[in-house]
Amino acid sequence: MTNHIQTLKRFNAWCRGEETIEVPNPEEIGQAIDRLIYATEEIQRDRDDWRAEAEMRSKEIEIWKRECQMLRHELKKADQALEQNVAIFNRFREQIINPGLN
């Protein structure tokens, strides 16, 4: 890849009138252009794949957030039910331990 970039840099310098650079080989220039086009297309495909992956992960995160929210709600209900059951248990226990006080 570095060779292709250097070839195109030399070609640009030659096109702009750099007198110390000899006329570039047209076949090398064409190969460099082809390789850089291919690399650019690969980068674009990768970017599109990464973007799709990121969107999918974002959707998964939103689903997990909703599930966590539902689980927190269920846990809160379970905690409340436990508190109620402990209170009922303590009342029954008190009745059993001290039957004449109630």
Secondary structure, DSSP 8 states (H G I E B T S, - for coil): -HHHHHHHHHHHHHHTT-TTS----HHHHHHHHHHHHHHHHHHHHHHHHHHHHHHHHHHHHHHHHHHHHHHHHHHHHHHHHHHHHHHHHHHHHHHHHSGGG-
